[in-house]
Amino acid sequence: MTKLEKVIPLDGRDLHLTIGCFAPQADGAVLVRSGNTAVLVTATQAGTRDGIDFLPLTVDYEERLYAAGRIPGGFLRREGRPPEKAILTGRLIDRPLRPLFPSWLRTDLQVVATTVSMDEQVPPDVLAVTGASIAVLLGQIPFNGPMAAVRVGLVGDDFIINPTYAEIEAGDLDLVVAGTDAGVVMVEAGANQLPEQDVIEAIDFGYEVVRDLIQAQRDLLAELGIPLIEVATPTLDPTLQDFIYQKAAGPIQAVLQRFEPKTIRDAALDEVQAAIGQDINSLDETDPVYLAATASPKALPTLFKSVTKKLMRQQIIEKGVRVDGRQLDEVRPISCDVGVLPTRVHGTGLFNRGLTQVMSVVTLGTPGDAQEMDDLHPDEEKRYLHHYNFPPYSVGEARPMRSPGRREIGHGALAERALIPVLPPQQEFPYVIRVVSEVLSSDGSTSMGSVCGSTLALMDAGIPILKPVSGAAMGLIKEGEEVRILTDIQGIEDFLGDMDFKVAGTETGITALQMDMKITGLPLDVITQAIQQARPARLHILEKMLACLPTSRSHLSPFAPRLISFKIEPELIGLVIGPGGKMIKSITEETGAKVDIQDDGTVTVSAIDEDKAKRARSIIQGLTRKINTGDVFLGKVTRVIPIGAFVEFLPNKEGMIHISQLAEYRVGKVEDEVNVGDEVIVKIREIDPRGRVNLTRLGIHPDEAVAARTVVAE
């Protein structure tokens, strides 16, 4: 392909495309650059895989530390397991891309996006999403594109396109919108309790720019002389299709109209499918239906699913009734509980919505427990960690347990994003917080169940969150021009529906959004309806949660560490740490407390026993306190010599009381007044040029003595 460089104007943050220069053996490749951030995106199509009934698409996002001029750590000095941010970016590329490939495609596809340069100003993720569309189009792979994505930020009252990291941090919105000519196909957002209307306007603002990027891709293909492939659905042999429909339609409809629980309904549908399989096996071996079924073993389950999908959707469109008998805007029965585990756990919340059950568990840690971020992005650490587990028993399956996959990491990140806006500021609550959401039973919307259960767990742990957060998953059934929005979708409605739109927020506004489509796009008015319909559902769920626990508990778990934070002068940090860490180690050994010191001089002392934390604070403050002539202290005699006594008046700080300063009268022998181990009130009489401290017991006002004893007691 001829090398081509093209610039797409984009609201002051132009995109630079380089084509025909990199990865010549990939079917399609493009280098997308904005500022000094550049992402190489490739798309490759391999042979058809037989015997599968899904699209074998793999989307990988790779970060290379050379992109930021860094060498990886560790023994091998090379990149290893992808960091969480890379996994989430891979999902961000996959989600708007996957529904645009034709449903019949069974060709192995791989899209790889690699960040090869990064200026730590421009996030690479939205560049990779748009680059994926361009690479697929250049490779002439069957695709209902073009597709593009932009990020929308809100700084003050102004929306901005593709904000920098600093602008995202300073703003109240971080929204990614992806779309096609047909409409919006994916939304991902975190917000600072924004009203619904503000979020809707942001999506509209972003989609206008998405349309410009789509047109730019069309112009690019025309300039290169590459035709846009028309995607057509292959015609199926109607013989088997008609047979299954005639056999299955009546029994399936009867099952769907009985409004039975999921387990009973699924078992009944399995029986219907098995009966049809027996009917096919009983046919003559020369029968066209038998031949079609045996030629394609996956045909029966695929067509049975198609009939079930058609009838379920028809029931919703025509009668406004769902498979469990609910109305379109009705939420399943909800129950909540807190403190369900022994008190050794810092906080727990149990949330039930229908057959979905999530238990969230909170652990409070010290600043040293924060997660260090070893990736290309500016954030150095995380103080709020949200992990999501989806064991096989939650859906009644038995399979090997594996490390968290993309889905688990994605759902945990969504719940994390929903709750971060309501966490107390670090200055007020310096704990590191980890929440683990265990999905104990799944029938749809477990990510929003995690948000609700985790809100209860945070409150149960005594964390003073700003406001409680609830969430609901909205669904969509679209047949031609007929559209129905479903509140609180369950598993079958997600599986056979057209949309999974998760909305989380407080009574004030939205904190997180995530919308995924199974169709090629959705107009803004339908998205608006879904967001607005989610609000009463969220408030209803929130009411049930607050009936269980109205406010955060006034106290922390007795097993949570007690933290005391204070500041010292940054130049004194070395004094607290000591040579080779000797001083800080001795403080820890003496008090049993853990000490964390930040570069700005913030010291956080933690211990299960608050008295131990106070003792460590006292030692550190003593080490770093600036002393002046006239200061009064309660000290302890450490040594006695003929001419006086040495007193430790602050940790590791001694001064000497000359025998003449021990009493108002003449003292014949030091031991007549003080002995080793005695506590004495002393005043600094003099600090000589060499820093030596001379103390006195004379001239101390009674109020000064009381104040010195009070400081030590505290």
N, C-alpha and C positions, 0 to 999 in steps of 0.2 A: 504494500500500500504506500502511496506517495505521502511523504511527511507533510503534515498540515498543523499549523498553529493558529488557534482561534481564540479571541477574547469575547466573553459574554458580559456585557455591562450588567451590574447587579447592585443597584442602590449604593454606589460608591465602593463596593467590595467586589470588584470584577473577578470572574472566573477565567482562568487561562487553561485552555485545553491543548495538549500535544498528542497528536495521533500519527501513527506510522513510524514511530521512532523506537518504541520499546516493545519487548515480548512479541517478536514476529511470528512465533509458532502458535500463539494463542489465537483463538478464533476472533476475538476482539480485545483491544487494549487501548487504554487512554490514561494519560497523566493529567490529573486535575489539580490545579494550584490556585490558592488564594493567599495573598501575602507571601510569606515564606513557608507556608504549609503546603505540602504536595503529597498526593495519594496516587499510587499506581493501581489501577483496577483492571483486571483481566476477566474474560469469560471464555470458557472452553466447553465444547460439547463432544461427548464420546458416543460410543455405540449404544444401541437399545438394549435394555436389560429385560430378559424374558421372565415371565412368571411373577411379576409384581403388579400391584394395583395402586401405586402411588408415584408421585414425581420424585425421582432420585436427585434432588437438588442439594448441593452443599455450598454454603456461604461461609467463607473464612475471612476474618479481619486480622491482620498481622501488624504488630508494632515493632519496629527496629530501633533500638536505642541510639544507633548512629544518627538517626533522624534529628536528635537533639544534641549531637556531639558528645554522647556518653558511652562508656564501656560498661557492659553488664557486670554485676557483682557475682559472688559465688566462686566455687572452685573452677568451674568450666569456663567462666567468662563468656557465656553466650546466652541468648534468650532461651528460656525454658517454657514451662506451662504459661499460657497466656494469662495476663492479669484480668481481674474482673471487668474492668472498663473495656478491654478488648473483646471479651465475650459479649458484653452488652451492645457494643457497636456492631458486632457480627449479627446479632439479633435485629438491630435497627435496620440493617441493610436487607436482611432476609424478609422481614415482615411486609414491606410494601412490594417487594419483588415477586415473592412466591405466588400470590393470587393472580398475577398477570400472565403466567405461563398457562397454556391451554390444559384443561383437566385430563386430556387423553395422552399427554406427552409422557413417554417412559424412557427418555434418553437421559443418560447420566450427564448432569450439568454441574459445573463448579465455577463459582465467582470468587475471586481472591482479591481483596483490597489490602494494599501494603502502604503504610505511611512511611515515606522515604525521606521526608524533611518536615520539620515542625518548628515554628517560631514561638510556641507557647503563647500565642495570641489568638490564632484562628483554630477552632476545633476542627478536626479532620472528618468527623463522622458524617455530617451532611454532604460534604464533598464526595465521600465514598458512596453514599446512596445514589446521588445523581450520576456519578461515574459508573456505577453498576448498570444503570439503564443504558448509558452510552455504549459500554463495552458489549452488552447483549445485542444491541441494535447493530453495532459494527460487525458482530459475528453472525448476523442474519439467522439468529435462533428464533424459532416461533415464540412470539411475545406480543402481548396486548399493550405495548407501550406507544410512545415514550412515557417515562415516569421521571419525576424530579422531586427534590426535597429542599426545604430551607428551614433555618432556625429563626424564630421570632423572639425577641427580647422586649421587655418593657422597662424603660428607664424614665422615671418621673411619670409623665402622661403620654410619652411618645413610644410607639412601637418602632423597633429597628430590626433590620434584616441581617441575619448572620452576625450577631454580636460577638465581640471578643470574650475571652474568659473573664476579664475584669468587668465588662459590661453585664455579663450574666450574673456575676457575683453581686454586683451593685443593684441589680434590678429585681422585680417582683415576679418575673415570669421567665421560664425556659421552655419554649415550645418548639417541637419539630413537626412540620406538616409535610406530608408526601402526597402526591396526587397524580392523576392522569387527566386527559381531556374529559373523561366521564365524571370526574369529581375527586374528592378527597379519598385516599385509600389507606392512610395511616396517620395517627396523631399520637404523639408522646409528649407529655408535659409535666412540669413541676411548677407550682404557683404558690404565692404567699397569701393564701386565703382570698383569692380574687373572686369577685362576683361572676356569676355565669355569663352575663352579657359581655363583660370584658374579655373573657376567654373566647367567646363566639366571634367577637370582632377581631381578635388576634388570629384566629384560624382563617377568617375571611381575608385578612391582610396578607397572611402568608401564602394563601392559595393563589392570590392574584400574581404573586411573583413566581410561584410554581408554574403557572400557565405560560409565563414568559420564557422560563427555562425549557418547557416542553416545545414551544415553538422554535427556540434556538436549536434544539436537537433535530427537529425536522429540517431546518435550514441547513444544518451541518450534513445530514444524510444527502440532501439534494446537491450540495456542493461537491460531495465525494462521489456522487452518482450511484449511491447504494439505495436500492428500493426498500420501502417499508413493507415487510412481509404481512400479507393478509392471512389471519389465522381463521381457519375453518374447522368445524367439528366433524370428524369422520362419521359417515353414515353407518349405523349398526344394523346387523341382520335382525329384522323385527320378529323372527320366528320365536326365539327363546324369550325375547322381551315381552311379547304378547302373552305367551304361555304363563310366565311368572306373574305378570300383572293380573291376568284372569284368576289365577289360583290364589294370589296373595292379597289382592285389594280388599276383599270382604273381611277375611280374618284379621288383617292388620288394622283396618278401620274399627273393627269391634274392640280390639285391644286398646287402641288409642282413645276410644270413647268411654272406656270403663274407669278412666282417671285413677289408675292404681299406682301404688308406690313404685319407685324405680326398679327395685329388685324383682318384684312380681311382674312388672311390665316387660323387663328385659327377658325374663325367663319365658314369658308367653310368646314374645316375638321369636326367640330361639326355637321354640316348639313349632311355630308356623313355618320357619325356614327349613327346619329338619323335615317336616312333612312334605314340603315341596320337593326337597331333595329325594325323598323316597318315591314320590310320584314320577320324577324324571328317571330314576333307576329302574322303575317298573316298565318303562316304555320299551318298545321294540328297538333293537340296536340299529335299525335302519331309519328310525324316526328322525326327522330333521332336528327336533328339539333335543333329543338324546345326543345326536352327533354334535350339535352346537355346544351343549353343556360339557361333554367330555373333551371337546377340543380346547375349551378354555375353562379350567377348574375354578378360576376366580370369577367367572361370569355370574354364577348364582348369588354369592354374597354381595357382589357389586350391584346387580340389578335389584336384589331384595332391598338393599339400602336405598336405592333410587326410588322404589315404590313407597317405602316408609317415609322418606323425605317429602315426596310429593303429597302424600295424604296428610301428614302432620301439618305441612304448610297450608294446605287447602283448608283444613279445619280451622286454623288460626285466621286466615284471610276471610273466609266466608262466615264463620260463626263467632269469631272473636274469643274462642275458648282454647286453652292450652291443654297439653296432654295430662296434666295433673288437675285439671278442672279450674285453674285460676283464671281470673280476668287478666287482660294484657298488662295492666299497671299494678297488679297485686304482688306483694312481697310474701314469700313463704313464711311459715311460722318461725318465730325467733325465740331463743332462750339464751341466757348468759349466766356466767358464774365467775367468781374470782377466788383466789386463795385456795385452789383445788389441790395443790401439792403441799407437802410439809413445809414448815416455816424456814427450813434451811435454804429454800429457794427464795430469791429476793422479791419476786412478784409473778403472779400467773393470771391469765384470763382465758376462759373457755367460751367460745362463741359457736352457737348452733344456728344454722339457717337451713330449714328443711333437712335433707340428709347430709348436708355439708357441715363438718365439724372441725374446728381449728383450735388448738391449744397453743397459746403464746407464753413464753417464759422469759422473764427479764433477769439479767445479771448486771450488777453495778461493779465497775472496776475503777482503777486509778488511772491518772493520765498516762502512765507508762504502758497501759494496756491498749492504747490507741493503735490502730492499724497503720503501719507505714505503707505509703503508696509508691511502689516501684514501677512506675510507668512513665509515659511521655507527658502527662498532664500536670498542671501546676500544683494541684493539691498534694500536700506532703503527708497528711495523715487523716484518718477518719475517727471521729469520737462517737459516732452512732453506727452500729453494725446491725443489720437485719438479715437473718438467715432463714431460709424457707426449706423445709424438708417434705418430700412427697413419697412416703413409703408405699410399696405395692399393696399392702393390706387395706389402704385407704380406698381402693376401688375393687376390693375382693379378689386380688390377684396374688399369685405366688411366683416370684421371680427374684433373681439375684440382686442384692443391694449394691449399688455403685456410688461413686463419689457424685456430688451434685452436678447435674447437667445444665445446659443452657436455660432450659425452662425454669428449673429451680432458682438459678442465679437471677434470671429475669424477674420472676415473681417476688423474690426477696428485695430486689432493687426497687421495684414499684412500691411495695409497702414502705420501704425506707424513705423513698421520695415523698410519700404521702404524709409521713409523720415528722420529718425534719422541721417543717415550718412551725410546729407547735412545741418543739422542745425548748426548755429554758436556756437562756444564754449561758455560755461556758463560764463567764465571770460569776454568775449566780449559782450555777450547779456544775462544778468542775468534773463530775464523774464521766467516765467512758461508759456508754450504755450498749449492751448487746441484747437483742431480742431474737429468740429462735421460735419460729412458727412451725409447729408440728401439725401437718394435715392428718387427722385421724380418720376422716371419712370425706369423700369427695363426690359431689354431684353438682359441679359447676360453681364458679365464682369463689374459688379458694383463696385467690389473691386478695379479694376484698374482705373475705372472712378473716384473713391474716391482719388486715388493717384494723378491723373491729376488735378482734381478740387482743391485738397488741396494744391498742388504746387502753383497754381494760387492764392489761398486765402492767402497763406503765403507771396507771393510776393506783393499782394495787401495791406497787412498789414504793409509793410515796413520792413519785417524781412530779414536780409541779408543772405539768404541761399547761400551755396557754389556753387551749381548748380541746375538747375531745373530737376525734375524727372518726367518721364512719364511711363506708363505701358500698356501692352497688354496681353490678354488672348489667348493662343494657344489651339487648339483642335486637335483631332485625330480620324480618321476613319480607322479601321484595319479589313480587311476581308481576312482571310487566310494569304498569303504572301504580299498582296497588302496593302500599307500604304499611307495615305494622311494626311499631316499636314495642319491644317486650321488656318489662321491668324484672330484674332479678332472674336472669336466665339460669336454667338448670342444664345438666350435662347434655341431654339429647337436643336441646334448643341451641346450644353452642355448636354441637357436632353437625347438625343438619341445617343450621341457620346461616345467615349471611354476614353477621357482624358480632364482634365481642368488644363492647365499649365499656371500659371500667372507669368509674367516676368516684373519686374520694375527696372528702372535704369536711369542713366544720359547718356550724350553722351560719357562719359569716360568708364562706365562699369555698372555692375549689383549691385543693392542695396538690392533686395529681390527676392526670388523665392518661388513658392508654386505649387507643382504638385500633383494632385490626379488622380487615375486611376479607371476605372470600369472593367478592365481586370486584369489578374493575374500577369502582369509584362511587362516591355518594355525594349528592348535592348538599350545599350548606344548609338548606332549610330542614332537611332530614336530620342532620347533625345537631342543629339547633333544637329540634324537637326532642332528640334523645337526651341532650344535656339538661333541658328544662324538665323533662319527665323524671330524670334521675334525682332531682332535688327533693321532692316530697318523699321519695323512697329512702334517701339518705337520712332525712329528718325523722322518719318513722323508725328506722333502725337505731338512730341515735337515742331516741326516746326510750326504746327497750334497753339499751346499754346503760343509760343513766338511771333507769329504775333499779338496776343491779348495783351500781356504784356511782352515786351522784357527783362526787368530787374525788380528787386525789387524796390518799390517806395523809394524815398530818405528820406521820413519822415513817422512817425507813425501817426495813427489816433489821432485827437485832444482829443478823449475820452479815449485813452489808458493811463494807468498810466505812469508817468515819473519816471524812476528809477535812483538812484545815488548809486553806490557801492564804498566802500572804506574799509580800514582795520584799526583795532585798536589792541592794544596788548591784547591777550586773557585774561590776568589777570585783565584787566580793564572792562571786560564784566559786572561784577557785579555792577560796579559803574554806568554804563549806565542804567542797569535794575532797580537798587535801591531796597531798602527793600520792599518785597512784590510787586515788579513791580511798585513802586510809581514813580520813575524817568521816566521810559519809557512811563508810562501812561500820565505823565504831558507833556512830549514832544509831544505826539500825540494830546493831547487836545489843546496845545498852537499853534501847526502848522497845524493840520489837516492832517499830513502825517502818513503813516504806517511804522513801523520800524521792520525789521527782522534781527536777529543776529545769525550767525552760530558759532559753537564751535571753529573754527579756527580764530575767530575775524573778519570775513567778515561781514560788516554791509551794508544792502540794505535799502535805504529810498525810499518810493514810494508815489506819490500823483498825482492827475490829473493836478494840478497847479505846474509847475516846481519851482516856487519861494518858495512854501511851502516846497518842498523837499529840496531845498538849505538851507532854514532856519533850518530845522531839522538837516541837516548835520552839519551846523555851530554849533549848540548847542552840538551835540555829540562830534564833534572834540574839542570843547572848554572843555568839561568835561574830555576828555581823553588826552588832550595835556599836555606834560611835559614842565613845565615852568622853565626858568633859569634867573639868574640875568642879567640884561641888555636888556631883551626882551621888545619890545614896543607894546602897545595895544591901541585901541580905546575903552574906557569904558564909563560907565554911572554912575553918582553920585547917590547913593542910600540913604545915610544918611549923615547928617552934625552934628558934635559935636564941642564943643568950641576949641578943640585942633587940629581939622582936619576934613577930609571928607573920607567916605568909597566909594569905586568905584568898581562896578562889571565889571571886565576887561575880564572875560570869563564867560560863563553860569555857575551860581552857585559858582563862585569863586570871592571872594572880597579881596581887599587890602586897606590899609589906607594910605592916603597922610597926613603927618603931616603938620601943618600950615606953618612950616618953609620951606616946599618943594613945596608950591603952586606957588611961584613966586620968581624971582631973587631979589626982594626987600622985605622989611619987610611988612607983611600983618597984619593989625590990627584985622580984623574980617574975619572968614572963608567965610561968606556969601558975602563979598565984591568981592570974586574971583569965587566961585562956589556955585551952589544951586542944590537941589535934581532934578534929571532929566536931568541935563546938560551932554553933551557928552564932554569928555576930552581925550587928548592923554597923556598916562602915561607910565612910564618905571619902571620896577622892580628894586628897589634899593637894596633890601635885603630880603632874606627868612630866618627867624630865626629858631632855632632848633625845635620849636614846629610847624613849618610849616606855621606860620603867614607871610603874605606878606606885606612888606612896599614898597610904591610907591613914585614916584617923578614926577614932571613936569619939572624938571631942566635937562639940558644937553641933550636934545633930538634933534638930527639932523633933519633938514627939510625933508630929504629923508626918514628917518625912520617914520616920521609922515605920509607921503604920502603912504608908504607901508602898514602901519597899517590901514589906511582908505580903501585902495584897497582890503585888505583881507576881511574886513567886507562887502564891496560891493559885492564881489564874493559869 
